[in-house]
Amino acid sequence: MSGSTLPNAAALAAGAPSAAALWRREIFATLRLSAPLVLTQLAMIGINTTDIVMMGWLGPDELAAGALGMNIYMPLYLFGMGIATVVAPMAAQALGARDFRGVRRTVRQGFWLTLLFGAVFTAIIFYGRHVLLATGQNPAISLLAEDYLQAVAWALIPSLWFVVLRCFVTAHSRPRSVLIIMLLAVAVNAVSNYGLMFGNFGLPRWELTGAGITSSVVSLLSFLALLGYVQWDRRFKRYAVMGRFWRPDWGRFVELFRVGVPIGLTIVAEAGLFSAAAFLMGLISIEALAAHAIALQCAAVAFMVPLGLGQAAVVRVGLAAGARDRDGVGRAGWAALIAGLLFMGISALTFWFAGGWLVGLFLDASAPENAAVIELAVAFLVIAALFQLVDGGQVIGVHVLRGLKDTTVPMWLAIGGYWAVGFVASVVLAFPLGLGGRGVWIGLALGLAFVALAVVWRFHRRARLLPNGGLPLR
């Protein structure tokens, strides 16, 4: 018997679980935690998907305008969301260390920080038409986009506060309440859009304005519903998360800012890349912009699964880090990565073989005026199929590093990969090389691949080099 097997035999003799048992336990724990998170993310993207689908029913111009509006709103929302999501690993590590007061203070300062950024971003969204005009977008389409932007701007702060509370309940491995609220939100959003966008149920026909108003109302109601649950639930109400709301904890506020801003910049680097891609599409043609909106929405739906797995990995890695369990950190990260890659392989096959059917959900294939948009959207989905694995790998890789509060280096890797590689490649392939919209999407694939390889390698190195007897959490 080799020396390497003796410790395992001794551990088994002492009743300790085997390595295989520990891996099975971690995989099941990750899947159990991620299942409601994935469904929640799908419900959240379901709101945007409903908006895009119904904008397409209004016509290609409205779809293009709505897509431009979303590409102003979403990067700012995602930046704020990135800051809010630091509540999850900080709360998880506080729970792992049995610091319950630290959990409450983390949530409170999360509200403060997102309110600060949310107020600034709301103003930017409200006047977003000027950003569109400054980037050379069609003036008529920009004016249509303003109808949506000025209505949806008020959704931002309640949406970010919802994320803070979502991270709080997720850190306790109890995300089911968030899922229920989001499923109800999807239904309310769809019915309200159908009424306010098209003048049904005796309501006025407000088209893109109606979509923005619905999003703002649904965001506020979702936050209030989750807050009510947290205040009512026996386990959560003892934290009194809204008690002494104005009492500062500057040390924790600064830590949230220090860890959260790199997360926000990492997320917005990716979201900003896709928004910049939309602006490039707008310079090519309205048809390319509309096709980009459809293909991107399909890719975004698939992306929600590895994103949910990544959110679960943040908690699992954070709990292991808080408990100083080095091996548990490695198992948590790799379990999420493997599960994410398996799913993205399935989504790649779906985009490759069923792209035409997916595009048909957004536009009427029998209408001649939609033919050019449909052809481009199907072509974009073929390219999206090719980058599914790296898209899943990069988002989970970034999240497992967040569980260790490793955010600054991944931020620079993301900015470099998305922009120095992805955006530059998109511009070169689309314009000097004449590939148009297809070139933009190939550039996106190259940027995602670079980031995926970089962050997964970094986690591999950190998981191997973590010292015995403690983790460097800062």
Summary of the structure (lengths in Angstrom):
residues: 474
radius of gyration: 22.5
end to end distance: 40.9
largest distance: 80.1
contacts: 1813
relative contact order: 0.12
helix: 84%
strand: 0%
